[in-house]
Amino acid sequence: MVQFHRHHGGEGTIVVTRVEEPSKYGVVVYQPDDGRIERFVEKPREFVSNKINAGLYIFSPRMLDRVPLRPCSLEKEVFPEMAAANQLFALELKGFWMDVGQPKDFLTGTCMYLNHLKHVKPEKLYEGPGTVGNVIVDPSATIGANCRIGPNVIIGPDVVIEDGACIKRCVLLRGSRVRSHAWLESCIIGWRSTVGQWVRMENVTVLGEDVIVQDELYINGGRILPHKAISESVCEPQIIM
């Protein structure tokens, strides 16, 4: 990608990827010979391209002169201007791509990544006591006795998991804590959040930063914003502000 960017000499390079249903996305129309982007079309009703923005960019410093000194959208304001000036180019991604912007897709992508590691770099997977399937554990994390970790779990730096916890298909971010005998499946635990003792959480529950879930609660598909303390069970999926 860096080589391509340097070769064309323009202000920006966007990685694009092929999709089966381009009408669900904004598509990129570009010259196949040199990659020069002509225009962007949002959710086209008629076929104009099946390539979409994959979210990977390289910019030359002079591109910053095009960014206004106010909140703006690169994709909607700056990129079309760069394309009109013949300064934006597309490089097609030949490998796998997936949109992980939604929590359920993020967890699915995590599972796929862990399975990929199993085949290409199995030494990166954790094989400690109580581990089941594909698991990554940061060396600074602490795991108590009699836990069941996995399959498809990523445990970040400085995470603490107390005795008897069960964690499946989850991502735990830096500094989070899961207290004893909690049961988690399909959850994302935010930075410095705490899950209480004997808590059960499932169904793509997401805790923002610095959330405290008190002991013996049930959280079913809750999306809990940062800096909240949860003292009652959440029995139906909902956003808690």
Buried (B, 14 or more C-beta within 10 A) or exposed (E): EEEBBEEBEBBBBBBBBBBEEBEEBBBBBBEEEEBBBBBBBEEBEEEBBBBBBBBBBBBBEEBEEBEEEEEEEBBEEBBBEBBEEBBBBBBBBEEEBEBBEEBBEBBBBBBBBBEEBEEEEEEEBBEEEBBBBBBBBBEEBEBBEEBBBBBBBBBBBBBBBBEBBBBBBBBBBBBBBBBBBBBBBBBBBBBBBBBBBBBBBBBBBBBBBBBBBBBEBBBBBBBBBBEBEBEEBBEEEEEBE
